[in-house]
Amino acid sequence: MSVASNVVQSKSVLDLSGFSKVSLCHQPTPIEQMPRLSAELGGPSLFIKRDDCTGLATGGNKTRKLEFLVGEAIEQQADILVTQGAVQSNHVRQTAAAACKVGMKCHALLERRVPGQGEAYEETGNVFLDKIFGATIEFRPPGLDMNAEAEAVVARLKSEGHRPYFIPGGGSNPTGALGYVSCALEIAEQERSIGLTFDWLVMGTGSTGTQAGLVAGFEASGRKLPVMGISVRQPRERQVEAVHKLVNSTLENLGQSSIAASEIHVDDGYVGEGYGIPAPSTLEAISTTALYEGILLDPVYSAKGMAGLIGLVRHGFFKPTDNVLFLHTGGSAALFAYEDIIQTDQK
């Protein structure tokens, strides 16, 4: 089954109309069943929320966040967006495209976070697209406080007469998280439209804004769908702490009460050797999802998230009768930067 993209949202008790916003995103994004993958794993009924189809610059989850972030930038009369991320950042690619869409410039700092990569890694995939969108780029060595580095650039640009607007890595702050508060409302409306209730939502979690926005949205709307974040970088305890902090900041932004850290679900068993380094389970997830459902995942985020979903099914985490929704956060452009690793795995 597929949920058509013309589903009309009903009026929610959670009103986001008071926040500045610009239209960048194809929404609602469809929900599709994954029957062949479900049958292959012999587990619950699996579905996928196609946020790789948000439309901006090959799509991805950052587009929803950027609607609110860029809306705020326009309200502040900014003329340049400043942000940061790893070299193959999906967020930077979408931010650069959003800047083009609204007539701003974009300046990005890229951290050489992933070790052992050749020169091509800094020229292909998302970096290639960053340049097509006219972004100016500075590289940084690993291990720095990248938000602080970007803030220093903001100060420099201000001294030069620009009006920069700073977007933190992943667009993950209480403003950006509103994009996934909105998505939580969208999912709840799609459930009502198709007469189906999901028991879990599973996703890759990194800079925290997507998971935090979903948790806040489900909490504030009363839906309370549990969200399992599959960590792509940090140990479970640190990721739970970071997500929990942003959930409560987002709820405060919405005028809602805070929640306990016990309501944040994270599994860190699929990180592998570190951020941006595909584990064997990552490569299996890319191959399996492509071969059984014709869907492309990226090696940094969505494939680690899918590896977590596959692992949870195999370990009996879900009930056989559960309906489990996977959030596809996009990022397939980064596949080209990992071509050698993925081809080696296929031989």
Sequence and secondary structure as in RCSB ss.txt:
>XXXX:A:sequence
MSVASNVVQSKSVLDLSGFSKVSLCHQPTPIEQMPRLSAELGGPSLFIKRDDCTGLATGGNKTRKLEFLVGEAIE
QQADILVTQGAVQSNHVRQTAAAACKVGMKCHALLERRVPGQGEAYEETGNVFLDKIFGATIEFRPPGLDMNAEA
EAVVARLKSEGHRPYFIPGGGSNPTGALGYVSCALEIAEQERSIGLTFDWLVMGTGSTGTQAGLVAGFEASGRKL
PVMGISVRQPRERQVEAVHKLVNSTLENLGQSSIAASEIHVDDGYVGEGYGIPAPSTLEAISTTALYEGILLDPV
YSAKGMAGLIGLVRHGFFKPTDNVLFLHTGGSAALFAYEDIIQTDQK
>XXXX:A:secstr
 B  TT      SS  TTS        S  EEE HHHHHHHTSSEEEEEEGGGS GGG  THHHHHHHHHHHHHH
TT SEEEEEEETT HHHHHHHHHHHHHT EEEEEEE  STT  GGGGTSHHHHHHHHTT EEEEE TTS HHHHH
HHHHHHHHHTT  EEEE GGG STTTTHHHHHHHHHHHHHHHHHT   SEEEEEESSSHHHHHHHHHHHHHT   
 EEEEESSS HHHHHHHHHHHHHHHHHHTT     GGG EEE TT TTSTT   HHHHHHHHHHHHHH     TT
THHHHHHHHHHHHHTT S TT EEEEEE   GGGGGGGHHHHHHHH 
